[in-house]
Amino acid sequence: MAQSITGIANRALQLLGAGSILNLTDNTPEARECTRTYDPCRRAELRKQVWNFATTRAVLAPDVAAPAFDYAYQFSLPVDCVRIILPNDPCLDWKLEGRKILTNAQQSPDGTSNSASAPVLNLNYVVDVQDPTMFDPLFAEALSAAMAKAMCERLTQSNQKKSDAEQAYRDALDEAKHADALESLPADAPDDDWWLARVR
């Protein structure tokens, strides 16, 4: 059965021992709390980790307007970007300000030359995935646990349930991160300044 927002919400309610809902639009305290917590929790959990299911790439062109000072170019982040993934580049020339990446580079940070025209920026990033059928199942479980933790006080007023929800969240997030990491090749750390000075 495909994952759904209602299913994720009901799993959160199950973790709290609360009654289930038919839809987030139900006129019940449980449905109202699920509606209030689902989207903030979803975005926060996406941002916490470079999830394989939520990564993508884009080639960005520079904005027409340059930064006011100090930098030659600025690039607007994609509207669905919730976290940028820095490339493995010891000479990285980026500064993130709001929703803009500022740089002086005459070539893209990954070394692609663009001397004949304005530079482009090759960006990997975590997408604001909204379709629950695209979630990794363990991410969906961690999201449910995050919702349960967020809703616990208002639905239960129980310190024990709050403690249990926090532990369930930690366990679910650790399991999701572990499984996700096993499906990615480890990234080599960039060479440090001392090593680069020795080999030049």
N, C-alpha and C positions, 0 to 999 in steps of 0.2 A: 504494500500500500504506500502511495507517495506521501511524503511529508507535507504537512500543511501548517499554517499559522495556528489554526484551532488545535491541531494535534500537539504542537509544541507547547501551547498554552495549557492544555489539559495535562500534559506531563508535568508542568510546573505546579499546577494545582494538586496533582497526585502526590508530589513530593511534600506538600504541606498538609496532606490529609484533608484537603478541601473538596467540595463538590465540583463536578465537571460542568462544562458549558457546551451549548450547541453551536454558538457563534460568538465572536467578540462583540457583536452588537446586542447581545442579550441584555436585558435590564436587570442585572444582578451585580452585587458587589464584586464577585469573582470576575465577571466579564469586564467590568469597568477597570479593575486593577490590571488585568491582562492587557487591555487596550492601552493603558497608561504606561506600562513598563515594556511592552514588546519591542517597539522600535528603538528606544534609547539603549536597551540591553543588546539588541542585535548589532547596532552600530559600534557599541563599545567592545563587544566580543570580537567583531571583525578587526578592529584596530589593534587589539592586544597581540596579535600573532600574524606572521606571514603565512596565512593558510593557503595550501596548494590549490584548493578548489576556488579560491577567490582572487588569485593573482592573474594579472594580464599585463600587456605592454602596449605602448603607444609611442609614436614619433611625433614630437611636438614642434611646431614652428614658433619662432619668437613672436611676442606681442608687437604690434605696430609701435606702441609707445615704449620707450626705454625707461629704466628707472631714473628717478630724479638726480641721483648722484651715485658715485662709487662703482656702479656696475654698468656694463655695456648692454646687457640683454636681460629680458625677463620673459618667463614662460608661465602661462596660466595652467594650473592643475586641471585635469579632466574633472568634470562635474561629479563623476561617480567615484572619485579617488578618496579613500578614507585613510590611506597610509602609503607613503612613498617607500620604495625599496632602494636604498642607496647601492650603486654599483660598487664592485670590488676594485676601487681605483685610488691609489695613494695620492694622486694629484687632483683629487676632486675639488672643483671650484664652484661650489653651490652654496647658496644661502636661502633658506626657506623663510619667506615673510608672508604671513597670511596664506592666501591661496596662490602665491607666486613663487617661482624658483628664480633667483637672481644669479647671474654668472657673468664673468668676463671672458669666458673661454672662446677662442676662435675656432674651436672644434668641439664636437660633442664630448661629454665626459668619458665615453667609452673609447675615445681615440679616433672616431671616424672623422676624417678631414672634410671640411666644407669650405675650403678657401675661396671657391668661386662664387659663393653666395652666403647669405646669412646662415649661421649655424642652426642645426636642429638638435633636439635633445631627445635621446632614447631613454624612455622612462618605463621602469617596471613598477607596478603599484598594486595595492590591495583594493579590490572593487567593492563598492557598496551593494553587495548582492541582496536583492530583495525577494527573489523567487525562492521559497523554502524548499522546493524540489531540487534545487542546486546545492543545498547544504550537504556537507559531509555528515553522516549520521551521528558521529561523535561530537561534532560541532553543535548539532541540533540538541543533543543531550546537555552539553555545557550551557547552551543558551537557555534551555528550560530551567536548569539549576540556577542560573543567574537571575532569571525572572522570579523563581521561588524565593531566592534570597531577598530580592528587592520588594516583593509583595508581602513577605512574612509578617512584618509588624502590623500592617493595616488589616490583614485577614485573620491573624491568629492571636496577636498580643501575647505570644508565648516565648519566653526566653529559651526554653529547651528546643522548640521548633526552629527558632532563629539560629541557634548553635548547630542543629542538625542540617539546616539548609546551607549554612556556610561551609560545613564539612562536605556536603554533597557537591557543592559547587567546586571546591578545591579539587576533589577527586575526579569529577567529570572533566574539568579543564586540563588537569595533568594527563589524563588518559587521552584526550583529544590531541593535545600538543605532542605527546609521545608517538601516537600513531601517525600524525602528520609528518613528524620529523623523519620517521622511518621510510617515508616515501619521497624524500628529497636527498639529493647528494649534498654533503656538507660543503659550504663555501669556504675557500681558503681565505684567511685573513690577509688584508693588504700588507705589502712590505712596509716595515717601519722606516722612519727617517734615518736611523743609525745604519741599517742594512743598505739602504739606497746610497748613502754617502760612501760606504765601503766599496760598492761595486762600480761606482762612477769613476 
